[in-house]
Amino acid sequence: MSYSSHITVAAVIEKDGSYLMVKEMANGLEVYNQPAGHWEINETFIQASIRETLEETAWDYQPEAIVGIYRWPHPEEDSVFVRTTFCGKATAFHPELELDHGIIEACWMTRAEIEALDELQRRSALVLKSIEDYENGIRYSLDLLTEVKESW
């Protein structure tokens, strides 16, 4: 059996009891997710998290910690996602920016509003798992990530 793997990043950003979320199109459905996306080879995971958040929400944010590194096998595809989820603070909003293709809107939602969504309205099980871990105080230092720049 062949499968594909995806390296992704996400950001849990909480402000005044609400979480920054994106409403987006995925597989023909409108779904909600944290700001998240694929890591690009020319950037660090932290840089990818900052870039994805800005592209999808028009918010700058400062990552402060890692909430978790999750392995999630897609239930309907032969693919596995490895997602590093960060948490941090929103620092500046740029309303003039156009959001990424496929993003309908960025919005702030309470945990209760996110939980009230139908399971198919959440992009994956990672949405609630990340919030749960964040609210349970799980934090790992950003120093956990090490860039090795040694050449062969």
SULHURA-V270701 format. One record per pair of residues at least 6 apart in sequence whose C-alpha atoms are under 8 Angstrom apart, sorted by the first residue. I is the first residue (numbers start at 1). GAP is how many residues later the second one is. Records with the same first field share a line. If there is no record, write none. Layout:
# SULHURA-V270701
I = GAP + GAP
This chain:
# SULHURA-V270701
2 = 76
3 = 75 + 76 + 77
4 = 74 + 75 + 76
5 = 74 + 75 + 76 + 77
6 = 32 + 73 + 74 + 75 + 76
7 = 31 + 32 + 74 + 75 + 76
8 = 28 + 29 + 30 + 31 + 73 + 74 + 75 + 76
9 = 27 + 28 + 29 + 30 + 36 + 39 + 40 + 74 + 75 + 76 + 77
10 = 24 + 25 + 26 + 27 + 39 + 42 + 43 + 73 + 74 + 75 + 76
11 = 23 + 24 + 25 + 38 + 42 + 52 + 74 + 75 + 76 + 77
12 = 7 + 8 + 22 + 23 + 73 + 74 + 75 + 76 + 118 + 119 + 122
13 = 6 + 7 + 74 + 75 + 76 + 77
14 = 6 + 74 + 75 + 76
15 = 74 + 75
17 = 93
18 = 90 + 91 + 92 + 93
19 = 89 + 90 + 91 + 92
20 = 14 + 15 + 86 + 87 + 88 + 89
21 = 11 + 12 + 13 + 14 + 36 + 85 + 86 + 87 + 88
22 = 10 + 11 + 12 + 13 + 34 + 35 + 81 + 82 + 83 + 84 + 85
23 = 7 + 8 + 9 + 10 + 80 + 81 + 82 + 83 + 84
24 = 6 + 7 + 8 + 9 + 78 + 79 + 80 + 81
25 = 6 + 77 + 78 + 79
26 = 76 + 97
29 = 92
30 = 91
31 = 89 + 90 + 91 + 92
32 = 89 + 90 + 91
33 = 89 + 90 + 91 + 94
34 = 93
35 = 17 + 18 + 21 + 22
36 = 13 + 16 + 17 + 20
37 = 11 + 12 + 15
38 = 10
39 = 6 + 9
40 = 8
44 = 103
45 = 39
46 = 17
49 = 14 + 37
50 = 10 + 11 + 12 + 13
53 = 6 + 7 + 8
54 = 6 + 7
55 = 43 + 44 + 45
56 = 43 + 44 + 47 + 50
57 = 42 + 48 + 49
58 = 35 + 36 + 37 + 39 + 40 + 41
59 = 31 + 32 + 33 + 34 + 35
60 = 30 + 31 + 32 + 33 + 34
61 = 27 + 28 + 29 + 30 + 31
62 = 26 + 27 + 28 + 29
63 = 23 + 24 + 25 + 26
64 = 22 + 23 + 24 + 25 + 77 + 78
65 = 21 + 22 + 23 + 74 + 75 + 76 + 77
66 = 18 + 19 + 20 + 21 + 73 + 74 + 75 + 76
67 = 17 + 18 + 19 + 20 + 63 + 66 + 67 + 71 + 72 + 73
68 = 16 + 17 + 18 + 62 + 65 + 70 + 71 + 72
69 = 13 + 14 + 15 + 16
70 = 11 + 12 + 13 + 14 + 15 + 56
71 = 9 + 10 + 11 + 12
72 = 8 + 9 + 10 + 11 + 54
73 = 6 + 7 + 8
74 = 6 + 7
85 = 45
87 = 47
99 = 6
111 = 20
114 = 8 + 14
115 = 13
